[in-house]
Amino acid sequence: MNKKIILAGHRGDRKHAPENTMPSFKQAVSLGVDMIETDIHMSRDGVMYIMHDDTVDRTTDGTGLGREKTWAEICELDAGSWFSDAFKGVKVPSLDEFLQYVADTPDLLVNWELKDWECDCGREFAFKSADGLLAGIRKYHLEDRSMLNSFSSSVLEYVWKQSKGSMSIHGQGVYPTSKMRDIALYAPKTYWDWACMYGPSGTPKRLPEKVSYDNCIAQGIIPCVCIPDTLENYRQAIEFGCRMFTSDDPEQGIKNLRELGERE
């Protein structure tokens, strides 16, 4: 996954379609992204589904914690109207629905962010959720196109052990800008392949500084970023060693990479 600079659609193409829905994923792919970054949760009855937040409030017409709802209840939600009337009636995708789409889309990579953290829902639920994702990836034989990602150290270490080197591991920040939660048993350099870079602590709008990239690279970890999609931001990040952009505006991201000679 590190032969060229990767452009990942952050929850699909969230600028032009409701995030983490099939229209958003398909729009991002039509623009030419290499990867989809998406977020995985588990329902109360053990069905894996795609949504960023713990609650359904922001991106559906429902309320409450997703993990306290059955899959049947989640299926009743409208996940498109909040974005615009053009997407009224769009549903929350199941993991299986999206996996089938990925399997049918040659060469598409996926950055799977596990959102059920031990600190929020307990170790048993968090690890069962991780097992559900791993089982789905294996069912569709997508190991070589998958990157496993989490803000939870315990969950990330768990999937690293369970995947046995068959998938890339993606962490969130390196010291002193780490965003990881839960207890880490291993240092990132032990098993992380990639890390998202962040600005200095307490200044979330600041771009990552060169020292963060240098620290990441020194540990044998490949730096990536999720920053505003301006040409100058991309230029600086590439100069500092970035090899993947997670983009909120993949149409502009593609344009930036073309301008910088990283796309034909």
N, C-alpha and C positions, 0 to 999 in steps of 0.2 A: 504493500500500500504506500510505499514511500519513493517510488520511482519518479513521480511528478507531483507538482503542487495540486492538491485535491481541493475541489470546491464542493462543500456540503450544503444542502438546503436545510436551514434551521427550522425544523418542524415542517419541512416542505418549502413552499413559497408562501410564507405567511404574510407577505406584503399584498398579494393579489388574491388570496383565498384563505378560508378559515384554517388556522394552524392545526397540524396533526389530523387532517382529514384526507380522504382519498383524493378529492379535487386538488388539495394543496400539494400532495405528493406527485400527482400526475403533471401538474403545472410545472413543478421544479424540474422534473425529468425532461419535459418538453423543451425547457430552456437549455438543457445540456449539462446539468450538474453531474458530478461523478458519484455523489453519495447523498443519502438522506439521513439527517440526524433526527431521531424521534425518541419518544418517552414511553416507558412501559410501566403499567400498573396491573394489579390483580384484583378482581372483584371478590366480594364476600364468598361466592361459591366457586372460586378458583379459576375463573376465566380470565385470560390475559387480554388487556385492551390498551389502546393508545390514547394518552392524554398527558399533558404536562403537569397540571396541578394535582394536589391531593384531593381537592374538592372539585365538584363539577360546576360550581357557581359561575366562574368567569367565562367559560367557553361553551356552555349549554344553557338551556332554559330551566335547568333543575337546580337543586341546592343540596349541600351535604357532602360528606366524605365518600369518594368513590369506592373505597374498600369496605364500606358498610352497606353497599348496594349489591343486589344480585345482577348478573349479566342481563337478565330480562328487563330489569328496571333501567339499566344503562341504555339498553336498546331503544327505550321509549323516548330518550332525550333528543332534542333538536340541537345539533352541534354546529349549525351554519347561520342561523338567523341573526345571532349577535354580531356577525361580520357584515352581512348585508342581506337584503331580501332575495338576492339572486341565488343564495345558498340555503334558503329555507328548506328544512327537512333533511339536510345532510346528517348522517349518523356518525356516532363514535365508532371508529374502526376496531374490529377485533384484531389481535395479533395475527391470527390465522389468515384473515382477509389480506392483511398487508404482506405477510410472508408469501402468499400465493402470487401477489402482484410482483414482488421482488423476484421470485423464481421465474416469472414470465418476462422479466425485463433484463436482458443479457447485460452482464458486467456492472450492474448497479450495486454499489457498496452501501452498507448501512452502519451507522453509528447508533447502537442501541443504548440509551441511557435508562438504567434501572432506577426508578423513582420511589420504590418502596424501601425506605431506609430502616435500619434496625432501631435508630433513636426515635422513630415515629411510630412504627407498628410492631416492634418486637422482632427478635431474631428469627423465630419460627416462621412468621408470616413473610418476612423479608427474604429468607432463604428459599422458601417455597415459591415465592414470586420469581426469584432468580432461576430456580429449577424449571419453571414454566417457560421462561424465555429460552433457556438452553435446549429444552426439549423441542420447542418449535423450530429453532434454527437447525437442529439436527434432522428433524423430520423432513425439511425441505433441502437438506444438504447444502446449506449456505455458510458453512463455517469459514471458508476462504474469502467470503465477501462481508464478513461481520467483524465489528469492533465493539467491545464490551466496555461500558462507561458507567460511572456512578460517582456521586459526591459522598457515598458511604464507604469508608475504608474497609469495613468488615464485609460488606456485600461485594466490593470489587475484589478483595482477596479470595472470597469464596468462589466467585465465578472464574477467577484465574486458576485456582486449584481444580475446579470441576472441568474446565475446558482443556486443561493439559496441553497448553501451547498451540491449540488449533485455531485460536482467534486472538487478534490484537487487543491489548488492554489500554484503556484511556483514562487517565486521572485528571483531577481538577486543581491545577496550580502546584507549583513547587515552592518550598520555603524561600522567602518569608511571605509569599502571597498564596499559600495553600488555602483552598476552600473545602477541604475534606472534613467530613464528620465521622463520628463513631471511632472506635479504637483501632489503630493500625498496629499490626503485629510485624509487618515487614516495611523496610524503607522503600520508597517509590522506585529507586533504581534497581531493586531486586526483580521487579516484574512489570513495571509500566513500560509500554512501548511509545505512548503518546501522552502529552499533557497540554491542557489548555492554559495559556498564559493570561495573567491578570495584572492590572495596575497595582500600585502600592496600596497597602492596607489602609482602609478608611477613605480612599479616594476612588470610588467605583467608576468615575467617568474618565480617569486617567488611562492612557494607553500603557500597555506593558513596556517596561524599560529594558534596555539591552542586557542589563545584568541578569534579568530573569531568564531571558533566552540562553545566555551563556551558562547559567547555572543548570538549566534543563539539559542542554547539549552535553555539558561536562559529565552528567550522570548517565549518558547514553539514551536519553529520552528525546523524542522528536517533538518540537514545539508546534502548537497550533493556536489559533485565536478565533474569537467571536467579537468583532469590533465593527464600528460603523463602516459601511461599504464605500469608502472614498478611495480614489486613486492613490492619494498620498499615503493613507493608512496602509494600503496593500503594498505600496512600494517600500515603505519603511519596514514593515513586518517581514517581507521577503529578504531584505537586506540583513535583518537580524537573525534569519534562519528559519522563519515560519515555513511549514510544508503543507498546511491545511487551513483553509478559511471556512468557518461555519457562518453562513451568510443569511441575514434577514431579508436581503434583496438579491436573490441569485441572478436576476437579469443584469443588475449593475455589477455584480461580482464577476460574471463572465466577461463583461465589457472591460473591467479593470485588468483581468488576466490577459486578455487579448492586447490591450494597450501596452502591457509590460512584457509582451513576447512570450507569455506562458500558455497561450492557446493560439491555434491557427485561425 
